[in-house]
């Protein structure tokens, strides 16, 4: 996976977070569609963390292969 694809996926995950934040009812965040939006926010955050781990591992692998 190229670096540009990783960046695009991170941007898409951020867009999903922003969209899901608009769906959350902050008066009752654990009822109805709000819980689904919160799950979507958490899933997007997990995706971002996994992508950042992947990018970091590729950088480490590149430095190991240089030596």
N, CA, C and O atoms as CSV, one atom per row, in Angstrom:
chain,resi,resn,atom,element,x,y,z
A,1,UNK,N,N,0.857,-1.167,0.000
A,1,UNK,CA,C,0.000,0.000,0.000
A,1,UNK,C,C,0.905,1.232,0.000
A,1,UNK,O,O,1.847,1.328,0.787
A,2,UNK,N,N,0.606,2.156,-0.882
A,2,UNK,CA,C,1.446,3.343,-0.992
A,2,UNK,C,C,1.095,4.372,0.077
A,2,UNK,O,O,0.053,4.303,0.730
A,3,UNK,N,N,1.994,5.312,0.224
A,3,UNK,CA,C,1.809,6.350,1.241
A,3,UNK,C,C,0.596,7.221,0.927
A,3,UNK,O,O,-0.129,7.630,1.834
A,4,UNK,N,N,0.378,7.503,-0.348
A,4,UNK,CA,C,-0.761,8.351,-0.719
A,4,UNK,C,C,-2.085,7.662,-0.417
A,4,UNK,O,O,-3.044,8.314,-0.003
A,5,UNK,N,N,-2.144,6.361,-0.619
A,5,UNK,CA,C,-3.363,5.627,-0.301
A,5,UNK,C,C,-3.630,5.646,1.199
A,5,UNK,O,O,-4.776,5.768,1.630
A,6,UNK,N,N,-2.576,5.527,1.986
A,6,UNK,CA,C,-2.730,5.599,3.437
A,6,UNK,C,C,-3.263,6.959,3.861
A,6,UNK,O,O,-4.137,7.043,4.724
A,7,UNK,N,N,-2.752,8.009,3.269
A,7,UNK,CA,C,-3.213,9.356,3.597
A,7,UNK,C,C,-4.667,9.541,3.197
A,7,UNK,O,O,-5.443,10.139,3.941
A,8,UNK,N,N,-5.041,9.038,2.040
A,8,UNK,CA,C,-6.432,9.138,1.587
A,8,UNK,C,C,-7.360,8.394,2.539
A,8,UNK,O,O,-8.441,8.886,2.861
A,9,UNK,N,N,-6.947,7.214,2.991
A,9,UNK,CA,C,-7.784,6.452,3.918
A,9,UNK,C,C,-7.908,7.147,5.270
A,9,UNK,O,O,-8.970,7.107,5.892
A,10,UNK,N,N,-6.842,7.777,5.723
A,10,UNK,CA,C,-6.905,8.528,6.980
A,10,UNK,C,C,-7.845,9.719,6.841
A,10,UNK,O,O,-8.613,10.011,7.757
A,11,UNK,N,N,-7.791,10.402,5.718
A,11,UNK,CA,C,-8.685,11.544,5.486
A,11,UNK,C,C,-10.137,11.076,5.431
A,11,UNK,O,O,-11.022,11.742,5.968
A,12,UNK,N,N,-10.387,9.947,4.794
A,12,UNK,CA,C,-11.749,9.404,4.753
A,12,UNK,C,C,-12.250,9.035,6.146
A,12,UNK,O,O,-13.415,9.262,6.472
A,13,UNK,N,N,-11.372,8.468,6.961
A,13,UNK,CA,C,-11.759,8.130,8.330
A,13,UNK,C,C,-12.066,9.394,9.130
A,13,UNK,O,O,-13.003,9.411,9.928
A,14,UNK,N,N,-11.288,10.443,8.921
A,14,UNK,CA,C,-11.568,11.716,9.594
A,14,UNK,C,C,-12.900,12.298,9.142
A,14,UNK,O,O,-13.644,12.860,9.946
A,15,UNK,N,N,-13.200,12.162,7.849
A,15,UNK,CA,C,-14.486,12.640,7.338
A,15,UNK,C,C,-15.640,11.856,7.963
A,15,UNK,O,O,-16.680,12.430,8.285
A,16,UNK,N,N,-15.457,10.553,8.134
A,16,UNK,CA,C,-16.494,9.750,8.789
A,16,UNK,C,C,-16.684,10.156,10.250
A,16,UNK,O,O,-17.808,10.160,10.753
A,17,UNK,N,N,-15.599,10.495,10.925
A,17,UNK,CA,C,-15.706,10.959,12.309
A,17,UNK,C,C,-16.513,12.252,12.366
A,17,UNK,O,O,-17.405,12.401,13.201
A,18,UNK,N,N,-16.194,13.181,11.473
A,18,UNK,CA,C,-16.908,14.460,11.452
A,18,UNK,C,C,-18.392,14.243,11.159
A,18,UNK,O,O,-19.249,14.858,11.794
A,19,UNK,N,N,-18.692,13.374,10.201
A,19,UNK,CA,C,-20.087,13.091,9.870
A,19,UNK,C,C,-20.813,12.463,11.059
A,19,UNK,O,O,-21.939,12.851,11.371
A,20,UNK,N,N,-20.187,11.508,11.713
A,20,UNK,CA,C,-20.841,10.829,12.833
A,20,UNK,C,C,-21.017,11.738,14.039
A,20,UNK,O,O,-21.966,11.571,14.805
A,21,UNK,N,N,-20.122,12.692,14.218
A,21,UNK,CA,C,-20.292,13.637,15.323
A,21,UNK,C,C,-21.559,14.468,15.120
A,21,UNK,O,O,-22.224,14.835,16.089
A,22,UNK,N,N,-21.890,14.760,13.876
A,22,UNK,CA,C,-23.110,15.525,13.612
A,22,UNK,C,C,-24.369,14.713,13.905
A,22,UNK,O,O,-25.436,15.289,14.113
A,23,UNK,N,N,-24.260,13.391,13.924
A,23,UNK,CA,C,-25.421,12.538,14.177
A,23,UNK,C,C,-25.663,12.266,15.656
A,23,UNK,O,O,-26.732,11.781,16.027
A,24,UNK,N,N,-24.693,12.568,16.497
A,24,UNK,CA,C,-24.824,12.262,17.918
A,24,UNK,C,C,-25.736,13.288,18.585
A,24,UNK,O,O,-25.559,14.495,18.425
A,25,UNK,N,N,-26.712,12.784,19.333
A,25,UNK,CA,C,-27.560,13.630,20.156
A,25,UNK,C,C,-26.869,13.749,21.509
A,25,UNK,O,O,-26.822,12.782,22.269
A,26,UNK,N,N,-26.332,14.929,21.814
A,26,UNK,CA,C,-25.520,15.085,23.007
A,26,UNK,C,C,-26.345,15.119,24.290
A,26,UNK,O,O,-25.789,15.016,25.383
A,27,UNK,N,N,-27.658,15.260,24.170
A,27,UNK,CA,C,-28.516,15.192,25.359
A,27,UNK,C,C,-28.704,13.747,25.805
A,27,UNK,O,O,-28.716,13.468,27.004
A,28,UNK,N,N,-28.851,12.833,24.864
A,28,UNK,CA,C,-28.962,11.396,25.143
A,28,UNK,C,C,-28.022,10.639,24.201
A,28,UNK,O,O,-28.471,10.073,23.205
A,29,UNK,N,N,-26.732,10.625,24.507
A,29,UNK,CA,C,-25.778,10.023,23.562
A,29,UNK,C,C,-25.839,8.497,23.485
A,29,UNK,O,O,-25.265,7.910,22.568
A,30,UNK,N,N,-26.513,7.854,24.412
A,30,UNK,CA,C,-26.549,6.392,24.410
A,30,UNK,C,C,-27.909,5.837,24.005
A,30,UNK,O,O,-28.236,4.705,24.362
A,31,UNK,N,N,-28.700,6.597,23.277
A,31,UNK,CA,C,-30.005,6.132,22.831
A,31,UNK,C,C,-30.151,6.294,21.325
A,31,UNK,O,O,-29.631,7.243,20.738
A,32,UNK,N,N,-30.854,5.372,20.716
A,32,UNK,CA,C,-31.210,5.467,19.303
A,32,UNK,C,C,-30.023,5.463,18.368
A,32,UNK,O,O,-29.096,4.665,18.506
A,33,UNK,N,N,-30.073,6.379,17.407
A,33,UNK,CA,C,-29.022,6.459,16.390
A,33,UNK,C,C,-27.721,7.024,16.939
A,33,UNK,O,O,-26.671,6.889,16.310
A,34,UNK,N,N,-27.781,7.651,18.099
A,34,UNK,CA,C,-26.561,8.226,18.675
A,34,UNK,C,C,-25.546,7.145,19.015
A,34,UNK,O,O,-24.349,7.339,18.808
A,35,UNK,N,N,-25.999,6.024,19.527
A,35,UNK,CA,C,-25.067,4.941,19.867
A,35,UNK,C,C,-24.407,4.377,18.612
A,35,UNK,O,O,-23.240,3.987,18.646
A,36,UNK,N,N,-25.141,4.333,17.515
A,36,UNK,CA,C,-24.572,3.864,16.250
A,36,UNK,C,C,-23.508,4.850,15.767
A,36,UNK,O,O,-22.462,4.443,15.262
A,37,UNK,N,N,-23.778,6.137,15.923
A,37,UNK,CA,C,-22.802,7.153,15.529
A,37,UNK,C,C,-21.552,7.063,16.402
A,37,UNK,O,O,-20.438,7.226,15.903
A,38,UNK,N,N,-21.723,6.810,17.682
A,38,UNK,CA,C,-20.567,6.683,18.577
A,38,UNK,C,C,-19.732,5.462,18.196
A,38,UNK,O,O,-18.502,5.517,18.211
A,39,UNK,N,N,-20.400,4.368,17.858
A,39,UNK,CA,C,-19.677,3.177,17.398
A,39,UNK,C,C,-18.908,3.484,16.111
A,39,UNK,O,O,-17.777,3.030,15.939
A,40,UNK,N,N,-19.520,4.253,15.212
A,40,UNK,CA,C,-18.843,4.655,13.977
A,40,UNK,C,C,-17.626,5.525,14.244
A,40,UNK,O,O,-16.603,5.398,13.570
A,41,UNK,N,N,-17.739,6.410,15.229
A,41,UNK,CA,C,-16.601,7.259,15.601
A,41,UNK,C,C,-15.463,6.401,16.141
A,41,UNK,O,O,-14.307,6.584,15.760
A,42,UNK,N,N,-15.789,5.473,17.021
A,42,UNK,CA,C,-14.754,4.599,17.589
A,42,UNK,C,C,-14.112,3.720,16.518
A,42,UNK,O,O,-12.901,3.501,16.537
A,43,UNK,N,N,-14.916,3.219,15.589
A,43,UNK,CA,C,-14.370,2.389,14.510
A,43,UNK,C,C,-13.431,3.200,13.618
A,43,UNK,O,O,-12.391,2.698,13.192
A,44,UNK,N,N,-13.793,4.441,13.337
A,44,UNK,CA,C,-12.928,5.295,12.519
A,44,UNK,C,C,-11.634,5.615,13.242
A,44,UNK,O,O,-10.569,5.653,12.626
A,45,UNK,N,N,-11.717,5.847,14.549
A,45,UNK,CA,C,-10.501,6.096,15.323
A,45,UNK,C,C,-9.588,4.871,15.319
A,45,UNK,O,O,-8.368,5.005,15.217
A,46,UNK,N,N,-10.174,3.679,15.428
A,46,UNK,CA,C,-9.376,2.449,15.358
A,46,UNK,C,C,-8.703,2.308,13.995
A,46,UNK,O,O,-7.545,1.899,13.907
A,47,UNK,N,N,-9.431,2.647,12.940
A,47,UNK,CA,C,-8.862,2.563,11.593
A,47,UNK,C,C,-7.684,3.518,11.444
A,47,UNK,O,O,-6.673,3.168,10.835
A,48,UNK,N,N,-7.809,4.720,11.995
A,48,UNK,CA,C,-6.719,5.692,11.918
A,48,UNK,C,C,-5.502,5.179,12.674
A,48,UNK,O,O,-4.378,5.282,12.182
A,49,UNK,N,N,-5.713,4.632,13.857
A,49,UNK,CA,C,-4.591,4.103,14.641
A,49,UNK,C,C,-3.904,2.964,13.890
A,49,UNK,O,O,-2.676,2.911,13.834
A,50,UNK,N,N,-4.679,2.066,13.319
A,50,UNK,CA,C,-4.088,0.957,12.562
A,50,UNK,C,C,-3.304,1.452,11.354
A,50,UNK,O,O,-2.226,0.934,11.063
A,51,UNK,N,N,-3.827,2.442,10.653
A,51,UNK,CA,C,-3.117,2.983,9.498
A,51,UNK,C,C,-1.823,3.680,9.917
A,51,UNK,O,O,-0.811,3.576,9.225
A,52,UNK,N,N,-1.853,4.383,11.038
A,52,UNK,CA,C,-0.635,5.037,11.514
A,52,UNK,C,C,0.405,4.016,11.952
A,52,UNK,O,O,1.600,4.220,11.739
A,53,UNK,N,N,-0.032,2.929,12.556
A,53,UNK,CA,C,0.896,1.846,12.913
A,53,UNK,C,C,1.506,1.242,11.656
A,53,UNK,O,O,2.700,0.945,11.618
A,54,UNK,N,N,0.688,1.061,10.634
A,54,UNK,CA,C,1.172,0.497,9.372
A,54,UNK,C,C,2.216,1.410,8.722
A,54,UNK,O,O,3.257,0.940,8.263
A,55,UNK,N,N,1.935,2.711,8.687
A,55,UNK,CA,C,2.879,3.662,8.090
A,55,UNK,C,C,4.188,3.669,8.863
A,55,UNK,O,O,5.266,3.695,8.269
A,56,UNK,N,N,4.095,3.645,10.190
A,56,UNK,CA,C,5.303,3.628,11.013
A,56,UNK,C,C,6.107,2.353,10.792
A,56,UNK,O,O,7.335,2.398,10.722
A,57,UNK,N,N,5.426,1.224,10.681
A,57,UNK,CA,C,6.143,-0.035,10.450
A,57,UNK,C,C,6.832,-0.041,9.091
A,57,UNK,O,O,7.920,-0.598,8.944
A,58,UNK,N,N,6.197,0.579,8.097
A,58,UNK,CA,C,6.835,0.662,6.785
A,58,UNK,C,C,8.078,1.553,6.828
A,58,UNK,O,O,9.067,1.266,6.153
A,59,UNK,N,N,8.038,2.638,7.620
A,59,UNK,CA,C,9.217,3.484,7.764
A,59,UNK,C,C,10.351,2.717,8.435
A,59,UNK,O,O,11.505,2.813,8.018
A,60,UNK,N,N,10.017,1.955,9.477
A,60,UNK,CA,C,11.027,1.161,10.173
A,60,UNK,C,C,11.612,0.110,9.246
A,60,UNK,O,O,12.823,-0.114,9.241
A,61,UNK,N,N,10.759,-0.535,8.463
A,61,UNK,CA,C,11.225,-1.561,7.536
A,61,UNK,C,C,12.155,-0.944,6.496
A,61,UNK,O,O,13.156,-1.551,6.114
A,62,UNK,N,N,11.824,0.263,6.039
A,62,UNK,CA,C,12.688,0.952,5.069
A,62,UNK,C,C,14.055,1.260,5.648
A,62,UNK,O,O,15.065,1.116,4.959
A,63,UNK,N,N,14.104,1.683,6.907
A,63,UNK,CA,C,15.390,1.988,7.530
A,63,UNK,C,C,16.206,0.722,7.769
A,63,UNK,O,O,17.432,0.749,7.664
A,64,UNK,N,N,15.541,-0.383,8.087
A,64,UNK,CA,C,16.262,-1.655,8.280
A,64,UNK,C,C,16.836,-2.132,6.944
A,64,UNK,O,O,17.959,-2.634,6.894
A,65,UNK,N,N,16.080,-1.979,5.882
A,65,UNK,CA,C,16.541,-2.437,4.559
A,65,UNK,C,C,17.667,-1.563,4.011
A,65,UNK,O,O,18.441,-2.016,3.168
A,66,UNK,N,N,17.768,-0.307,4.482
A,66,UNK,CA,C,18.867,0.561,4.034
A,66,UNK,C,C,20.219,0.032,4.520
A,66,UNK,O,O,21.218,0.098,3.803
A,67,UNK,N,N,20.234,-0.488,5.732
A,67,UNK,CA,C,21.493,-0.957,6.331
A,67,UNK,C,C,21.908,-2.243,5.741
A,67,UNK,O,O,22.943,-2.791,6.120
